[in-house]
Amino acid sequence: MRIGMLTSGGDCQALNAAMRGVVKGLSHNLDDLEIFGFYNGYRGLIYGDYRKLTNQDFSGILNVGGTILGSSRVPFKTIQVPDENGLNKIEAMKQNYYDLNLDCLVILGGNGTQKTANLLRQEGLNIIHLPKTIDNDIYGTDMTFGFYSAVEIASQSMDCIHTTAASHNRVFVVEIMGHKVGWLTLYSGLASGADIILLPEIPYDDKKILEAIQKRKQSGKDFSIIAVAEGAISKQEALLSKKDLKQQRKKEKAPSISYKIANMIMENSEFDARVTIPGHVQRGGAPCPYDRILATRLGAAAAQCILDKDYGNMIGIINNKIERIPLEKVAGKLKYVDPESDIVKEAKCIGISFGD
Ligand code: F6P
């Protein structure tokens, strides 16, 4: 059996653990396994940049961050556009797959990656998708690997900010990754006792943020922690088109949402505000045990799926059970935080403001 493998999109923790799970699951059950690793995501598949790998390549990587195959972003909308030399990328990917006589291609990636994976499936390739991302926004699976490792890092950042915020009686705005969804901000905000949590799914009102900070002051707490997702928007901004929002943000000249909120607080209150952006630190380093376990389980289940020749699936986890989910049912959809969900209600119940 000949298997291709690639990791595409923004990296995250436990990519190596997942690939190790697939390879161990297959090699444990097959004598004739051949593995081809494509470098830097779809780029490797398009341009035939690959290497034959052995079991040895997947040894000792369970707890290693990043990806031994490298990654890149090749957005779905550009995949259908020929490259600068007129190369048809989809045909090139198919050709490399057929030239290597692959039985299946295992693709580890997030939403964009999944859309291309589904396209390749429609084009007739045997595809298995493993859902990775620190954003946990992949539809059809309760959890993605990478998420809890990032939650841990973001929470630790906020824990550190907490002590200095308290010493100086300051408001700290901590910007957490997540342009479209707020899972990481919600979970790390809850884990580290943020006072205000701002998510793309729940547009905020400046006044409510100011009220929440003042309320804390009145109760004797002169500092506040605001966890804000990269993609958080105000109620006024929610009325704008994507294009108009982009233009308005450009005019405001704040480098990012956290600066916009910190500036607003300083202009409208007596509070001193500071910004902290953990950034790509959230995607780096060793996976936490939960992610290692999830990635290993998904990898093993992917191997079983390949052994069963049951292609065209994402391997996800639903109610702690590993499931095969047809790609056609999930590709192109995002999993958002529901503003009416229990977790948001529970957070509100203990006094956390969502600025709404
Ligand atoms: O998709 C994962 C993610 O880390 C998002 O949370 C973040 O918005 C984005 O990638 C950052 O992308 P890049 O690494 O291309 O700057």
Residues whose N, C-alpha, C, O or C-beta is under 5 A from the ligand:
A	BS01	F6P	G10 D135 M177 G178 H179
